Amino acid sequence: MNNIKPIFPISEELLELVDLLNRVSHTTEEQVIPQTMTVLNKVYAQGIMEGYEKAMEKQKNKPEMG
């Protein structure tokens, strides 16, 4: 797992989340962390898609040059 690099900046919010996850009892930790990461990945992917759609919309509405 040490060779995994994040594809987004490490923010204070992320560090807070990691801290909270670390406080969860060890019995549920194995389930909580993967579930949380799945949710974070979905949120991140959704953000990328929304950003892409907005960029495409902006591109379409931009007046042609030349």
Buried (B, 14 or more C-beta within 10 A) or exposed (E): EEEEEEEEEEEEEEEEBEEEEEEEEEEEEEEBBEEBEEEEEEEEEEEEEEEEEEEEEEEEEEEEEE
